[in-house]
Each structure stands twice: as structure tokens, then as C-alpha cells.
Amino acid sequence: MTKAQEVAGVAPHEVGSPEPGRAEPTSRERREFVSLMASRVGDAHVRRPFFVEGDTDIVTLCRELSRRGLSDALVRDGERLGIFTTTNLREALLRPEPPAELAVREIATFEPWSVSVDDELYDAMILMLRHRIHRVVVRQGDAVVGVLSQLDLMAFVASHSHLIALQAAAATNLGELKAAARQINGLIKVLHEDGVRVEVITGLVGELNRQVFRRLWELLAPAPLRANSCLIVMGSEGRGEQIIKTDQDNALLLRDGFVFEGLEAVTEAFTAALIDFGYPPCPGGIMLSRPLWCQPLSGFRDSLRQWIHGADPQGPLNLAIFLDAAAVAGDAALLEQARDHVDHLLFDSDAFYARFASAVDQFGGDGSWWWRLPGLRGRAAAEIDLKKLGIFPLVHGVRTLALQYRVRALGTAARLRALVAAGRIDEALARDLIDAVHFLIGQKLASNLRQMADGRTPDNGIRLAELGTLERQALKDSLAIVRRFKQWLGQRYQLDSL
């Protein structure tokens, strides 16, 4: 076991398969996780800022940092605010000017990322994870009150998520990266048991998954391939709404004219490694190891045109998955150009949106809401598919509206808020839909954890007998919201006339 795993108290393997001799996380450790999710930035140790002027030379600055026992300083340069860290020092030593003659303004990073003292500590952690930085500036209103570093955050709470992220970033081989990836389910279990909001868990887990994907790509793909491509995740992973690893949805966009010898071997190794890490293969083959999902930009544009205007029955599904795409590594401009092409293809295509929206009814009516489990009778035999009955029609309906009104947000809740701001959906309906999607994802997570504990493969099914009275009522209310939304979509797009 690594030191990070020992500190975290969670073993590097799946929930439901405890390491021999390894105890479950203690109540103290669980309280630490909850503390992280409930605390504000101001609750942590925010170090008072150390300011220097922009014309200070590097040697003088480093001498002062050494005297104070610091590794960073905030730089005032007129109206600008910057930050100097050991990373900037490394860059300074590579400059032709002697450090004693080099002003800090020449190598400081200006407009550093910042948070408010009133922000959730979780938000600061996500910001560090997303941008791969080690500290953020803390403000109270417009005033700078301090600096929060990863070490400060980890001193406040033994953040297992940060340990996983640090392990992933520091991994030098697939074995080390696998050890980090295999800890994510343990973190999910602890957070869920302690009542952390499902939208917080999805955001955190999504960022950790992307850290793993990014580092895996760095380990497998040579620099020229990384520079001339864009690795993307799609579907629920792209929306940031997948929690338990259910399948892979990824692709690779290549720069037009770029040719890489051995590309197939790299993409197959990437897919195989993710499977080994616990990310199952996509049953529909939506993985970059398949030719359709590993193309130059021009070829992918042709595929988009076929999905929108062609007769392939898989086209709308492929398009729907792509609309949730998020860049993980490489040149994100390639994804933006592909996404722009979708809007270009759909210019003045109102009839398409109705056909696209009609997928919300693809799983039928009451007869598909539940089925009987073999060997059981009565209420204990009833099981429903949460994805088909609730999550998919809600997510896809919102996805259709976002596509029509050029909303580029990816998460369902973020799309709904943007649609409300644009006056495209009633605020009360959007609020109900956000509550419903969070409840349904939360129930799916709870069911998946029970399935894993019982040695079953996680899926979209939920057994009604495993729900309490209040949960069953909330499920009924959430599904009623989804049905009302489907009726609203039916009227809006005149689905009965298709």
C-alpha cells in the first residue's frame, strides 16, 4: 500500500472487495470527508498574503521567501496582480538574463485563479483539480485576503480526493495509475454514506476520472500525437453525471493532415488500460479504439452530417452522445470546431429538432416501467429501469432544447439554468427537473452500491422492495415530473404528428 492510500484509509480496489485485514473507513475519516463538503474557504487556514512589487529582482525575492519560509508571493505591478511560485523560478533560471537582473514581473503569472472566502471549500478543490494548480488567491469582495494551497487544504481535512488526484498526476506507469483509479469507488461509497449531495459527488468524481484519463493519455501517447489531437469523453461522463463506472464513452479527434504511425496500437492500449482500471467497455463500441470514434476533423464532420441528414438509425444516438462531449487532453479547439459544425448543419432545420426530441418516447409506456425478477413474487419482484423510465427522457429532452437554442453547457442542471436565463423554459419546471434528475441519479448510485456489495454488476435497475416509504414517494413524484416534461415536449414539438 502506498503512503497516500495509508493516509486516506481506503484501499485501491473496488467497493465490495475489501482488502484482507483492512478495516472500513473510520467514523473520524468519514466526518473529515463531510467536513470538506460542508465547509467554506474561510474555515480553512488561509495564509496571509506576502506582496512584492513587480520590479523586485528574482534573487532578492528568493532571499526573502527563504527567510519567511514561503514558496510563493503575490506580485503587484500597477493595476495587475500576479503570483510567483517555484514553477516561475524554474522558468526564470532558463532565461538568458541573470536572476539578479530579472524583475519578477517578467516571469510572474498574472490574473491567477481566485475564490471567495464564502465559497465552498469543495469549489476551491475542484478549481485546483481542473486547472492542475497548487494554490488559489482568496478574496473578500475585491480585497485579497490570502492564499489557499493544496497543503493548506489537506491540513484542514485529510482529503482523499486530493490524494487520488495527486497519485494520478504523479503516476509514472500504468500500475501506479490503476492504483489511483481503483480508489475512486471507495471514495464514492464513503461520501454517499455520509449524505453528501449527489451533484457534489458527480462533480468530484468527474474531475477525478478526467485526471485519470488525462494521465493515461500522457503515458501512452507520444508528444506529437497529443499535440495534434483532442481526447474527449462523452455521454454521462462528458455531462459530469456518471458516478459508478458503467461504461466508456470516449473519442479522439485528429488534426487534418496529421498522420501518426502506430495510432491503432496506442488507442487499443488506451481502451484496454481503462478496462483494466475498472471502466467497462462501451457495449455500443463508442470508444476511440473504434475507427468511427478516431478520425481527422474533416472525417468527423462528414460523420456528423450523416448522423443529422442521413438514414442511419444509429445517427441520432451517436449525435446525442457527441453533444455531451468534453475535452480532456490535447487541442480543445478541435472539439470546438466539430461542435460548431453541428450548429452550421442545423441552421434553419427546425424539423430536425422534433425528430431528435421524439427519442424521449422510445422506451414505450407503462409496460416498460417495471419487470418481474425470477424467483420472487409481489412487491419484492418489481424492478424498474431508472435510465429508460426517468433519466434518459429528462436528459435527452433538455439536450434537445440546448441544441436548438445554442446552449453549450454540458450538465443537465447547467443547461436548464441557461435555458431559463434565455427565456426558453419556465423557471418552476426547470427547478422541478433539476430536483428530479438529482434524485434519480442519487437513487441509481444507491442501487449501484447495493448491487456491488451483493456481488452484482451495476446497472440501471432498481428494486422497489429496497426503497423506504419516503423514497418510493419521492421516486413516484420524480417520475411524474418526467412524464409532465415529456408531455410538455410533445406539445412543443408536436410529437404526435410525426
C-alpha positions as CSV (number, residue, x, y, z in Angstrom):
1,M,0.0,0.0,0.0
2,T,1.3,3.5,-0.8
3,K,1.6,6.2,1.8
4,A,-1.2,8.1,0.2
5,Q,-3.5,5.1,0.5
6,E,-2.5,4.6,4.1
7,V,-3.3,8.2,5.0
8,A,-6.6,8.0,3.1
9,G,-7.7,4.9,4.8
10,V,-9.3,3.4,1.6
11,A,-7.8,0.5,-0.3
12,P,-7.0,0.7,-4.0
13,H,-9.7,-1.6,-5.3
14,E,-13.4,-1.9,-5.9
15,V,-16.1,-1.4,-3.3
16,G,-17.4,-4.8,-2.2
17,S,-14.0,-6.4,-2.4
18,P,-12.3,-5.3,0.8
19,E,-8.6,-5.8,1.2
20,P,-7.8,-8.6,3.6
21,G,-7.1,-7.2,7.0
22,R,-8.1,-3.7,6.0
23,A,-10.8,-2.1,8.1
24,E,-13.6,0.1,6.8
25,P,-13.0,3.9,6.9
26,T,-13.4,5.1,10.5
27,S,-16.1,7.5,11.6
28,R,-13.4,10.1,12.0
29,E,-12.3,9.7,8.4
30,R,-16.0,9.9,7.3
31,R,-16.5,13.1,9.2
32,E,-13.4,14.6,7.5
33,F,-15.0,13.9,4.1
34,V,-18.2,15.5,5.2
35,S,-16.3,18.5,6.7
36,L,-14.7,19.1,3.3
37,M,-18.0,19.1,1.5
38,A,-19.8,21.4,4.1
39,S,-17.0,23.9,4.9
40,R,-16.2,27.3,3.5
41,V,-12.9,28.5,2.2
42,G,-12.7,30.9,5.2
43,D,-12.9,27.9,7.5
44,A,-9.6,26.6,6.3
45,H,-6.2,28.1,7.1
46,V,-5.9,30.9,4.6
47,R,-2.3,32.2,4.7
48,R,-1.9,35.9,4.8
49,P,-0.5,37.2,1.5
50,F,3.1,38.2,1.0
51,F,3.2,41.0,-1.5
52,V,6.2,42.2,-3.6
53,E,6.5,44.9,-6.2
54,G,6.8,43.9,-9.9
55,D,10.3,45.4,-10.2
56,T,11.8,43.3,-7.4
57,D,14.6,41.1,-8.8
58,I,14.4,37.4,-8.5
59,V,17.4,36.9,-6.2
60,T,16.1,39.5,-3.7
61,L,12.7,37.8,-3.8
62,C,14.0,34.3,-3.3
63,R,16.1,35.5,-0.4
64,E,13.0,37.0,1.3
65,L,10.9,33.9,0.6
66,S,13.6,31.7,2.2
67,R,13.8,34.0,5.2
68,R,10.0,33.8,5.6
69,G,9.8,30.0,4.9
70,L,7.4,30.6,1.9
71,S,7.2,29.1,-1.6
72,D,5.1,31.8,-3.3
73,A,4.5,35.6,-3.3
74,L,1.8,37.8,-4.8
75,V,3.1,40.4,-7.2
76,R,1.8,44.0,-7.5
77,D,2.5,45.6,-10.8
78,G,0.4,48.7,-11.3
79,E,-3.2,47.6,-11.6
80,R,-2.2,44.0,-12.2
81,L,-2.0,41.2,-9.6
82,G,0.3,38.2,-10.2
83,I,1.7,35.2,-8.4
84,F,5.3,33.9,-8.2
85,T,5.9,30.3,-7.3
86,T,8.7,27.8,-7.7
87,T,7.3,27.0,-11.2
88,N,8.1,30.6,-12.2
89,L,11.5,30.3,-10.6
90,R,12.3,27.3,-12.8
91,E,11.3,29.4,-15.9
92,A,13.5,32.3,-14.6
93,L,16.6,30.0,-14.4
94,L,16.1,29.1,-18.1
95,R,16.1,32.8,-19.1
96,P,19.3,34.3,-20.6
97,E,19.3,37.2,-18.1
98,P,21.0,36.6,-14.7
99,P,18.3,36.2,-11.9
100,A,19.7,39.3,-10.1
101,E,18.8,41.4,-13.2
102,L,15.4,39.9,-13.9
103,A,12.3,41.6,-12.5
104,V,9.7,39.4,-11.1
105,R,7.0,41.0,-13.3
106,E,8.8,39.3,-16.3
107,I,8.1,35.8,-15.2
108,A,5.1,36.0,-12.7
109,T,1.7,34.6,-13.6
110,F,-0.8,37.4,-13.8
111,E,-4.6,37.1,-13.2
112,P,-4.2,34.0,-11.0
113,W,-7.3,31.8,-10.2
114,S,-9.1,33.1,-7.2
115,V,-12.0,32.1,-4.8
116,S,-14.1,33.9,-2.3
117,V,-13.8,33.3,1.5
118,D,-17.5,32.4,1.3
119,D,-17.1,29.8,-1.5
120,E,-17.4,26.1,-0.5
121,L,-14.0,24.5,0.1
122,Y,-15.2,21.9,-2.4
123,D,-15.2,24.6,-5.1
124,A,-11.6,25.5,-4.4
125,M,-10.6,21.9,-4.5
126,I,-12.4,21.4,-7.9
127,L,-10.7,24.5,-9.2
128,M,-7.3,23.2,-8.3
129,L,-8.0,19.8,-9.8
130,R,-9.5,21.2,-13.0
131,H,-6.6,23.6,-13.8
132,R,-3.9,21.5,-12.2
133,I,-2.7,24.3,-9.9
134,H,-1.4,24.1,-6.4
135,R,-2.8,27.3,-4.9
136,V,-5.6,29.9,-5.3
137,V,-5.9,33.5,-4.3
138,V,-8.6,34.1,-1.7
139,R,-10.7,37.3,-1.9
140,Q,-13.2,39.0,0.3
141,G,-15.1,41.2,-2.1
142,D,-12.4,42.9,-4.1
143,A,-9.8,42.7,-1.4
144,V,-7.1,39.9,-1.4
145,V,-7.0,38.3,2.0
146,G,-4.7,35.4,1.5
147,V,-3.6,32.3,-0.4
148,L,-5.0,28.8,-0.1
149,S,-2.7,26.0,-1.1
150,Q,-3.3,22.3,-1.6
151,L,-1.2,21.7,1.5
152,D,-3.4,24.1,3.5
153,L,-6.5,22.4,2.2
154,M,-5.1,19.0,3.1
155,A,-4.1,20.2,6.5
156,F,-7.7,21.2,7.2
157,V,-9.1,17.8,6.2
158,A,-7.4,14.6,5.0
159,S,-8.9,14.9,1.6
160,H,-8.9,11.5,0.0
161,S,-9.9,13.0,-3.4
162,H,-6.8,15.2,-3.5
163,L,-4.6,12.2,-2.6
164,I,-6.2,10.3,-5.5
165,A,-5.6,13.3,-7.8
166,L,-2.0,13.6,-6.7
167,Q,-1.4,9.9,-7.1
168,A,-2.8,10.1,-10.6
169,A,-0.8,13.1,-11.6
170,A,2.4,11.6,-10.2
171,A,1.9,8.1,-11.7
172,T,4.9,7.0,-13.8
173,N,3.4,3.7,-15.1
174,L,0.1,2.0,-15.6
175,G,0.3,0.1,-12.4
176,E,0.5,3.3,-10.3
177,L,-2.3,5.0,-12.2
178,K,-4.5,1.9,-11.8
179,A,-4.0,2.1,-8.0
180,A,-5.2,5.6,-8.0
181,A,-8.2,4.9,-10.3
182,R,-9.3,1.9,-8.2
183,Q,-9.7,4.1,-5.1
184,I,-12.4,6.3,-6.6
185,N,-15.3,3.8,-5.9
186,G,-14.2,3.7,-2.2
187,L,-14.4,7.5,-2.0
188,I,-17.9,7.4,-3.7
189,K,-19.1,4.9,-1.1
190,V,-17.9,7.0,1.9
191,L,-19.3,10.2,0.5
192,H,-22.7,8.6,-0.2
193,E,-23.0,7.0,3.2
194,D,-22.4,10.3,4.8
195,G,-25.1,12.1,2.9
196,V,-23.0,14.3,0.6
197,R,-25.2,15.8,-2.2
198,V,-25.2,13.7,-5.3
199,E,-24.3,16.7,-7.5
200,V,-21.2,17.3,-5.4
201,I,-20.2,13.6,-5.8
202,T,-20.7,13.7,-9.6
203,G,-18.6,16.9,-9.9
204,L,-15.8,15.5,-7.8
205,V,-15.8,12.0,-9.4
206,G,-16.0,13.5,-12.9
207,E,-12.9,15.6,-12.2
208,L,-11.0,12.6,-10.8
209,N,-11.9,10.4,-13.8
210,R,-10.6,13.1,-16.1
211,Q,-7.4,13.3,-14.2
212,V,-7.0,9.5,-14.7
213,F,-7.9,9.7,-18.4
214,R,-5.5,12.6,-19.0
215,R,-2.6,11.0,-17.2
216,L,-3.2,7.7,-19.0
217,W,-3.1,9.5,-22.4
218,E,0.1,11.2,-21.4
219,L,1.7,7.9,-20.5
220,L,0.6,6.1,-23.7
221,A,0.5,8.8,-26.5
222,P,3.8,10.4,-27.7
223,A,4.0,14.2,-27.6
224,P,3.3,14.7,-31.4
225,L,0.1,12.7,-31.1
226,R,-1.0,14.6,-28.0
227,A,-0.3,18.0,-29.7
228,N,-2.2,17.1,-32.8
229,S,-5.4,15.6,-31.4
230,C,-8.1,16.1,-28.8
231,L,-9.1,13.4,-26.4
232,I,-12.8,13.7,-25.5
233,V,-15.3,12.0,-23.1
234,M,-19.0,11.9,-24.0
235,G,-22.3,10.9,-22.7
236,S,-22.9,11.0,-18.9
237,E,-19.1,11.2,-18.4
238,G,-19.0,14.4,-20.5
239,R,-22.0,15.8,-18.7
240,G,-20.4,15.1,-15.4
241,E,-23.3,12.9,-14.4
242,Q,-21.7,9.4,-14.2
243,I,-20.7,8.2,-10.8
244,I,-20.1,4.4,-10.7
245,K,-18.0,3.3,-13.7
246,T,-20.6,1.7,-16.0
247,D,-19.0,2.0,-19.5
248,Q,-16.6,4.1,-21.6
249,D,-17.7,6.8,-24.0
250,N,-14.6,8.4,-25.5
251,A,-13.2,9.5,-28.8
252,L,-10.2,11.1,-30.5
253,L,-10.3,13.9,-32.9
254,L,-7.1,14.3,-35.1
255,R,-5.8,17.4,-36.8
256,D,-6.4,17.3,-40.5
257,G,-3.3,16.2,-42.4
258,F,-1.7,14.7,-39.3
259,V,-0.6,11.1,-39.7
260,F,0.8,9.0,-36.8
261,E,2.4,5.6,-37.4
262,G,1.1,3.2,-34.7
263,L,-2.1,5.1,-33.9
264,E,-4.1,2.0,-33.7
265,A,-1.8,0.4,-31.1
266,V,-2.0,3.5,-28.9
267,T,-5.8,3.7,-29.0
268,E,-6.2,0.0,-28.3
269,A,-3.8,0.2,-25.4
270,F,-5.8,3.2,-24.0
271,T,-9.1,1.2,-24.2
272,A,-7.5,-1.9,-22.7
273,A,-6.0,0.1,-19.8
274,L,-9.3,1.7,-18.9
275,I,-10.9,-1.7,-18.8
276,D,-8.2,-2.9,-16.5
277,F,-8.7,0.1,-14.3
278,G,-12.4,-0.8,-13.9
279,Y,-14.0,1.2,-16.7
280,P,-16.1,-1.3,-18.6
281,P,-16.1,-1.2,-22.5
282,C,-19.0,0.5,-24.2
283,P,-21.5,-2.1,-25.4
284,G,-22.1,0.1,-28.5
285,G,-18.4,0.4,-29.3
286,I,-18.2,4.2,-28.6
287,M,-14.5,4.2,-27.8
288,L,-11.5,5.7,-29.5
289,S,-10.2,2.2,-30.4
290,R,-13.0,2.1,-33.0
291,P,-12.5,3.8,-36.4
292,L,-15.7,5.8,-36.2
293,W,-14.6,7.4,-33.0
294,C,-11.0,8.1,-34.0
295,Q,-11.0,10.3,-37.1
296,P,-9.4,13.5,-38.5
297,L,-11.7,16.5,-38.0
298,S,-12.8,16.6,-41.6
299,G,-13.8,12.9,-41.4
300,F,-15.7,13.5,-38.2
301,R,-17.5,16.4,-39.8
302,D,-18.7,14.1,-42.5
303,S,-19.9,11.7,-39.8
304,L,-21.8,14.5,-38.1
305,R,-23.5,15.3,-41.4
306,Q,-24.5,11.7,-41.9
307,W,-25.9,11.5,-38.4
308,I,-28.0,14.6,-38.9
309,H,-29.1,14.2,-42.5
310,G,-28.5,10.5,-43.3
311,A,-30.7,7.5,-42.9
312,D,-28.6,5.6,-40.4
313,P,-30.9,4.7,-37.4
314,Q,-27.8,5.0,-35.1
315,G,-27.2,8.5,-36.3
316,P,-29.3,10.4,-33.8
317,L,-28.0,8.3,-30.9
318,N,-24.4,9.0,-32.0
319,L,-25.2,12.7,-32.3
320,A,-26.8,12.8,-28.8
321,I,-23.7,11.2,-27.3
322,F,-21.4,13.6,-29.1
323,L,-23.4,16.7,-27.9
324,D,-22.2,15.9,-24.4
325,A,-18.5,15.8,-25.4
326,A,-15.9,17.5,-23.1
327,A,-12.2,17.9,-23.9
328,V,-9.9,16.0,-21.6
329,A,-6.5,16.4,-23.2
330,G,-4.9,17.9,-26.3
331,D,-6.1,20.7,-28.6
332,A,-9.6,21.6,-27.4
333,A,-10.1,23.8,-30.4
334,L,-10.6,20.6,-32.5
335,L,-13.7,19.8,-30.4
336,E,-15.0,23.3,-30.7
337,Q,-14.7,23.2,-34.5
338,A,-16.6,19.9,-34.6
339,R,-19.3,21.3,-32.3
340,D,-19.5,24.5,-34.4
341,H,-20.1,22.3,-37.4
342,V,-23.2,20.8,-35.8
343,D,-24.8,24.3,-35.4
344,H,-23.8,25.0,-39.1
345,L,-25.5,21.8,-40.3
346,L,-28.6,22.6,-38.3
347,F,-29.1,26.2,-39.4
348,D,-32.8,26.6,-40.3
349,S,-33.6,22.9,-39.6
350,D,-36.5,23.2,-37.2
351,A,-38.0,19.9,-38.4
352,F,-34.9,18.1,-37.2
353,Y,-35.4,19.1,-33.5
354,A,-38.8,17.4,-33.4
355,R,-37.4,14.1,-34.8
356,F,-34.5,14.4,-32.4
357,A,-36.8,15.1,-29.4
358,S,-39.0,12.1,-30.3
359,A,-36.4,9.8,-28.7
360,V,-37.9,10.6,-25.3
361,D,-40.7,8.2,-26.1
362,Q,-38.6,5.4,-27.5
363,F,-38.9,3.2,-24.4
364,G,-42.7,3.0,-24.5
365,G,-45.3,3.4,-21.9
366,D,-46.4,1.7,-18.7
367,G,-45.4,-1.8,-19.8
368,S,-41.7,-1.0,-19.8
369,W,-41.7,0.7,-16.4
370,W,-41.0,-2.5,-14.4
371,W,-40.5,-6.2,-14.8
372,R,-40.5,-9.2,-12.6
373,L,-37.4,-10.7,-11.1
374,P,-37.2,-14.5,-11.4
375,G,-38.0,-16.4,-8.3
376,L,-39.7,-13.5,-6.5
377,R,-43.3,-12.5,-6.1
378,G,-45.3,-9.5,-5.0
379,R,-43.6,-6.1,-4.4
380,A,-40.2,-7.7,-3.9
381,A,-40.4,-8.9,-7.6
382,A,-40.8,-5.4,-9.0
383,E,-37.8,-3.7,-10.6
384,I,-37.7,-0.6,-12.9
385,D,-35.1,0.8,-15.2
386,L,-34.2,4.2,-13.9
387,K,-32.4,5.3,-17.0
388,K,-35.1,4.3,-19.5
389,L,-38.0,5.5,-17.4
390,G,-36.6,8.7,-15.9
391,I,-33.0,9.8,-16.6
392,F,-32.9,9.4,-20.3
393,P,-36.1,11.2,-21.3
394,L,-35.3,14.0,-18.9
395,V,-31.6,14.4,-20.0
396,H,-32.4,14.0,-23.7
397,G,-35.3,16.4,-23.7
398,V,-33.1,19.1,-22.1
399,R,-30.3,18.1,-24.5
400,T,-32.7,18.8,-27.4
401,L,-33.6,22.2,-26.1
402,A,-29.9,23.1,-25.5
403,L,-29.1,22.0,-29.1
404,Q,-31.9,24.1,-30.6
405,Y,-31.1,27.2,-28.6
406,R,-27.3,27.0,-28.9
407,V,-26.7,26.3,-25.3
408,R,-23.2,24.9,-24.9
409,A,-23.3,23.9,-21.3
410,L,-23.0,20.2,-20.8
411,G,-24.5,19.2,-17.4
412,T,-28.3,18.8,-17.4
413,A,-28.8,21.3,-14.5
414,A,-26.4,23.8,-16.1
415,R,-28.3,23.5,-19.4
416,L,-31.6,24.1,-17.6
417,R,-30.4,27.2,-15.8
418,A,-29.1,28.6,-19.1
419,L,-32.4,27.9,-20.8
420,V,-34.3,29.7,-18.0
421,A,-31.9,32.7,-18.4
422,A,-32.7,32.7,-22.1
423,G,-36.4,32.5,-21.5
424,R,-36.8,29.1,-23.2
425,I,-38.3,27.2,-20.3
426,D,-40.3,28.1,-17.2
427,E,-38.2,28.5,-14.1
428,A,-40.5,26.4,-11.9
429,L,-40.5,23.5,-14.4
430,A,-36.7,23.7,-14.6
431,R,-36.4,23.7,-10.9
432,D,-38.5,20.5,-10.7
433,L,-36.4,18.9,-13.4
434,I,-33.2,19.7,-11.7
435,D,-34.5,18.2,-8.4
436,A,-35.8,15.1,-10.3
437,V,-32.5,14.4,-12.2
438,H,-30.5,14.7,-9.0
439,F,-32.9,12.4,-7.2
440,L,-32.9,9.8,-10.0
441,I,-29.0,9.9,-10.2
442,G,-28.8,9.6,-6.5
443,Q,-31.2,6.5,-6.5
444,K,-29.1,4.9,-9.3
445,L,-26.0,5.5,-7.2
446,A,-27.6,3.9,-4.1
447,S,-28.8,0.9,-6.2
448,N,-25.3,0.5,-7.8
449,L,-23.6,0.5,-4.4
450,R,-26.1,-2.2,-3.2
451,Q,-25.5,-4.2,-6.3
452,M,-21.7,-4.1,-5.9
453,A,-22.0,-5.0,-2.2
454,D,-24.0,-8.1,-3.3
455,G,-21.5,-9.0,-6.0
456,R,-23.8,-8.0,-8.8
457,T,-22.8,-6.0,-11.9
458,P,-24.0,-2.3,-11.6
459,D,-26.8,-1.5,-14.0
460,N,-29.8,0.9,-14.3
461,G,-32.3,-1.3,-12.4
462,I,-33.7,-0.5,-9.0
463,R,-35.7,-2.9,-6.8
464,L,-38.7,-1.2,-5.3
465,A,-38.5,-3.5,-2.3
466,E,-35.2,-1.9,-1.4
467,L,-36.7,1.6,-1.1
468,G,-38.3,3.0,2.0
469,T,-41.7,4.7,2.0
470,L,-40.4,8.2,1.6
471,E,-38.0,7.1,-1.2
472,R,-40.8,5.4,-3.1
473,Q,-42.9,8.5,-2.8
474,A,-40.1,10.7,-4.0
475,L,-39.5,8.3,-6.9
476,K,-43.1,8.5,-7.8
477,D,-43.0,12.3,-7.7
478,S,-39.8,12.4,-9.8
479,L,-41.2,10.1,-12.4
480,A,-44.4,12.3,-12.5
481,I,-42.2,15.3,-13.2
482,V,-40.5,13.4,-16.1
483,R,-43.9,12.5,-17.5
484,R,-45.1,16.1,-17.3
485,F,-41.9,17.2,-19.1
486,K,-42.5,14.6,-21.8
487,Q,-46.0,15.9,-22.3
488,W,-44.6,19.5,-22.5
489,L,-42.1,18.4,-25.1
490,G,-44.8,16.6,-27.0
491,Q,-46.8,19.8,-27.3
492,R,-43.8,21.9,-28.1
493,Y,-42.5,19.7,-30.9
494,Q,-45.9,18.3,-31.9
495,L,-44.6,14.7,-31.5
496,D,-48.0,13.2,-32.1
497,S,-47.8,14.3,-35.7
498,L,-44.5,12.6,-36.5
